[in-house]
Amino acid sequence: MSSVNANTTYARGPRALSREDYTREETYRATRPPVEWAVTLIPDAYRSPDFYEVEQERVFGKAWVCVGYTSQVREPGQMFVTVVGGQSLIVTRDKGSRLRAFYNVCRHRGSMLVTQDGKHDIIRCPYHAWGYALDGRCLGTPYFKGLDIPEEARAAFDTSEAKEFRKEDYGLLQVRVDSWGCFVFVSLDPDAGPLAEWLGDLPQRFARFPLEELRLVGRKPYQIRANWKLIAENFMEYYHLPWVHPELCNVSGFNDHYRCQGPGMYSGMVTSPLTRDPSTVDLELPPMPGLDKAERETAYWIMMFPSIALFLLPNHLFTILFRPEGPGLSMESADMLVHPQVLAAPGAEAKIAAIHDFWAMVNDQDIQAVERVQRGIQAKAYPGGRLCFRFEEPVHRFQNMVIDLMTGNPRIPPGDREDKLPLSAVARR
């Protein structure tokens, strides 16, 4: 005889969704209300291959995506390779010191041009040696003219020129590129609004920080078995700090987090005053030049949608730059940027390395957490969860940015009427 109670209710999974459903406003109706009532983003957003493909097109194909730093392309000819929306791109600086970005594809027969970061006067295809200037112009197409065939071989070939061929028509395919401070952004959308609109009030908010002078001094790469949004959302809330980051609580007090939210495609908060605990990590380096007293005592936590998280402290910038590689896989670079004046302080190099190691330890803790969520969210009966309004309003803001782009209704979300409020106070308004 069965011992199961006839009144037991068993979990049923949410209904299956189609690719078209992912672009419909109705799909996200439970996440749209204010955070006090909102449910999390649909589970498919973190696990569905179909959702991932639509997201690559509608989010990463439309956004201004941070891909690196100006210090990586300070000089003409310096270049790095990146991936946005599944597209391989080259970012470089031309001989006139202008930033450039191109699709990483030869205009001849489609070979990838560059496979690693470096410095070159000409972008040369390794397949048939077509050459391109740093501004994208096609410079050389070997043997297309016919008369450039070696003299000893001309008898074997037709040496006439290619018909109706102009090198000017076969330059590299350009991508929109811009910068703010030390950050380089690209957009695959030729019709996207200006970067300044995307950033909102961030340039004004951090006007005294000499961000454009910061130098990349350390990188730690990671492969993370989690959806990119889980990485971003984890960064935006401090609800998990006491259980996941007890060490971080010593320098970023659990009770000292405040909203820092103006208009723009970002979620932000601050820790103020900045707690110092040399037994955890020694932060005693001189501040960047030009900061006021409040900025010298504050840590800023900014998630710039969709691809980079910033930990901006008075004397350094730690960033997490990430990109999706699949619905359950992301690549991440944990980077350390420092002002030359700070780097010149006595003992600075060792202290900066120790600070980078500290942030890497915090990041390792986060990686364990988000990979555990990725495994758990595979449960087919999981319908989504409830956001904690006291701590997760930035997550709610972020998830609605995703929805705006997925549904083809992009907008720049407004900011708060007041800035420096505890998150719980903002959520109750």
N, C-alpha and C positions, 0 to 999 in steps of 0.2 A: 504494500500500500504506500502511495506517495506521501511524504511528509511535507510537501510544499503547500504553503498557505495559498488558498485559491484567490485571496485578495491581493497577493503580491503584484506590484507593478514592475515590469521589466523595461530596461532601457531600449529605446528604439533610436536608430540613427536618423539624422536629418535627411530630407529628401535629396536625391541626387540632383546636381546642378549642371547645366550645360555651359558652353563657352559664352553663349548669348546671355545667359543669366548673369554672368560676371560683369556685364556692362550695363545692367539695369538697376536703376535706383531702388526698386522694390526689394532687391536682394539684400540690401543693407539697412532696411528700415529699423532694425533693432539697435544699430550702432549710431544712428543719426540723432536720437534725442540728447539732451544735456547729459553730462557725465553722471549725474545723480541717478539716472534711470537707464543708462546705456549698457548694452551687452557688447562684448568684444567682437572684433572682426570675425567673419565666418571662418571656420576651421580650414575650408578649402584654400583660403588665402595663403596658408602655410604648408600645404601638402599636395595640392593638385597640380599635375603637369600642365593641364589646360589653363588653369588660372595663371600659372607662371608664364606661359607663352603670351597670354593677353597682357599681362603686367609688363613684360619686356617691351611690348609695343606701345602701350598706353601710358605707362609711368616712365620708364627709362627712355623710351623713344620721344618723350615730350618734355621732360624735365631739364633744368640746368643741373648737371651732375658734377660734383667736385671729383676730380680725377687725380690731383697731385698738387705740387707746390711750385711756386715761381723759382725757388732756388734750384730746382731740378733743370730749369731751362734759363738760367741767368745769362748765358752767353749764346751768340748765334751758332747754330749747328748742334747745340745740345738738344737731345730729344729723348722721349720715353714713350713706351707703348702701353696702351690701356685698352680696356674693353667696356663698352657701354651698350646696353640693350642687345647684347650678343654680337656687337660689331667691334672689330679690332680697329683701333685708331692710333695715329701718330700725333704726338704733341711736340712742337719744336719752336724755335725762335729764328726768324729769318735774319738776313744780313743787315736789315734796317731796324733790328731789335723788336720787331712786331711778333706777337704770339701768333702761331698758326696751328691748325689742327686739320688732319686729313684722314679719310678712310685709308686703311692700310692695305691698299690694293693697287697693283700695277695696271695702267690703262691699256696695256697690250693684250695679255691673255689672263689677267686676273691673279697673278702670283702675289702672295703676301710679300711686302717689301722689307719690313724691319721686324726682327724677332726679339731684340733685346735693347735696353737703353744704351745710349752712347753719344758720341759727337761725330758729326760728318759734315763736310762741305756740300756734298751732293747726296741725295737719296738715290741709291743705285739698286735696280732690280737684280737679284742674284740669278734669275733664270735666263733672260736674254739681254741683260745689261742696259735696258732703258734707264736714262738718268733724268732726275728731276731737281730743280732748284729748291732751296728752302722755302720759297714762296709758292711752290707748287707747279711752276712752269715746267713743261716738258723740254729738256735740253738736248737729249740725244736718243736716236732710234737707230741703232747700228744696222747698216746695209739697206736701209729703206730708200736711200737716194740712188743706190746702184753703183755710182762712181766711188763710194767709200768701201766697196768690196776690194780686198787686196788685189793688186794688179795681176799677180800670178794666177789668180783664180777667176778673173773676169771672163775668160773665154768659155768657162763652163756655165755661166749664168746670164740671164737677161739683166742688163745693167740699166734699164730704164727706171725712172722714178715711179714710186707707188702712185696710183691714180687718185686724184682728189683727196690727197692726204696733207693736212697741215698740223704741224706739231702744236700750234697754238690751241688746237681743239682737243688736245689729249693731255692736258695738265691733270694734276692730282685732284681728286674730288674733295672739295673743302667742307669742313664742318665748323659750325659757329663755336667760337672760343672767346673767353673773357677771363678776367681775373679780379679778385678783390683781396687786398692785403697780400698774404702769402699763398693764397689759394687759387688754383686754376680750375675753371669750369668749362664744360662743353655741353652743347645741346644738339641733338640730332634733328631737331625740328627747325626748319628754316623760318617758320612763322612764329616761333616762340617770342614772347615779350622780352624786353631787355633784362639782363642779369640784375640790374639795380632794383627792378620791380620785384623780382624773386626774393632778393635779400631783405627787402623791407627796411626796417630801421637798424639793422645790424651795423652798417658802416657808421652811422651816427652814434650808436650806442658804444662802439669801441674805437671812436675817433682818436682817443689819446694813446691807444696801444699801437706801437710801431710794428704792426703785423707784417708790413711789406718788407721789413728788414730781417725777419726771422729766417734762420737757416736750418735745414733738415740735418740733424746730427746723429740720428739713430733710427733704425727700422727693425721690427720684428714681425716676420710674416706668419700667418696662420691659415690653416684650412679647417673650417668649422662645419660640422655636420648639423647645420640648422639653417632655417630660412632667414634671409637677410632682415626681415621685419622683426623677428624675435631678437636679433642683435640690437637693432635700433630701439625697440621698445624697452628692452632691459636697461639701456643707458638712460632712458627718460624718466625712470621712477626710482625713488630711494626706499620704497616700501620693503624691498628685499635686503637692505643693508645690514640690519642686525643679525640676520641668519646666514648671509652669504659673505659679507665683508666686515667682520668685526674689527679688522685692522684699519680699514678705511674710515670707520666711525671715529677713530682717534684724531683724524685730520679733517674730516668732513662731518661735523656733528649732526646726528639724526634730527635734532630739534632746530637746527639752524638753516634749513633749506627754505628758500622763498621763490615765488614766481618771478620770472624775468622775461616777460612776454609782450613784445610789441607786434605790429603787423609784419607779416613775412612768412616765408615757407620754412619755418623753424619752430622748435619747441625749446624753451629755455628756463633755467632756474639758476639760483646763486646760493652759495654757502657764505654767510657773513655773520660774524667775523670769522676769518680763516683760522681754524684751530691748528696749533703747532705742537707736535709730539715727537721730539728727536729720537725717542726710543723706537718709534714706528718707521719714520723716514725723516731725514734731515732736509728741510726745505729752506734752510738759511743761506740763500744766495741773494745778491743784490737784485732789486726789481728792474724791470725794463725801464728805460728812460721815459720821462714825460707823464707818468701816472700820477693821479692825485691820491690823497690819503686814503679815501675809501677804496679805490682800485687796488691799492697796495695791501689791503686787508680782505680781499674778496676773491673767491674762486667762482668762475662761471662755467656752467654746464650747458652747452648748446648742441642740439641735434639739428644739423642743416639737412633738410630733406633733399634727396633721399639717401645720401651716401656717406656722410661723414659726421662723426661725433667729436666735439671739442671739449677738452678740459683746459680751460684758460686760467692760469694762475699768474701772480704778479711777475714771476721770474722764468716761466717756461710755458710752453703749449704742448700738451699731449693730445694726439688725435687717434681716432680709430677710423680708418678709411676702408670701406668694405664694398664688395660687389657680389651680386648673386651669380651662382654657377649652376643652379638648378633649384627645384622647389625645396630641397632639403640640404643644400650645400652652398657655402659662401666662402669667398676668399677675403682675408682681412690683413691689413697692415697696421701695426701699432707703432706710431711714429712720434718722435721727439723733436721739437723745434725750439730753438733758443736764439736770443738776440746776441750779436757779437760782443756787445758790452758786458753781458752777463757771462758769456763764455770766457772772457778775458780775466774774470775775477780769480784770485788765488784759490787753488784747489777745486775750481769749478768743474773741470772735466770729470773727476772722480765722483763729485756730488751729483752731477747730471746723470752719469751712468747709474748711480744708486737709485735716483728718482725714477729713471726709466725702468729699472728692474722692479721697483715697487709697483708702478702702474701695470707692468706686465703680469705681476702676481695677481693684482686685482682683476685683470683681464682674464687670466686663467680661471679664476673663480667664476667669472661671468660665463665663460665658454662652457664650463661644466653644467651651469644652470640652464643655458639655452639649449644645449644638446639634449638635456633631460626633457625639456619641454617639447622639443621636436619629436622625441620618441613617444612621449605621452600623447601628443596631439594626433597621433595616427589612430587612436581609438575611434572606431567608426561610429560609436554611439555618442561621442562628445559633440554637443550642439553649440558650444561656445560658452563663455563664462560671463561673470558680472564684474565690471570695473569698480575698484574702490575709489570713491570720489575724493577722499582725503589726499591720496597720493598719486593717482593715475590720470589726472586731467591732461597732462602732456601726452600720454599715450593715446587718449581719446582724440586729441587734436591731430596727432600723427595719423591715426587710422582714418580719420575723415579726410585728410589730404589724399591718402591712397584712394579712397572711395571717389573723391572728386575727379581724379584723373581716370580711374577705371570706368566711370560712367560718362566720360567725355564732357565734364562740366568743370574745367579748371578754374580756380579762383585763388586769390591771395587772402588767406584768413586774416581777420583783424586782430589787434592786440587787446590787452586788458585796459580798462580805464585807469587802473593804478598798477604800478610795477611791483614794488617790493612788498608783497603780501605773503603770509604763509600759504602754502598750497591748500590747506584745509579751509582757510577763510575764503579763498577765491572760489573753491568748489561749492561753497554754501551760498554764494551770492545769488 
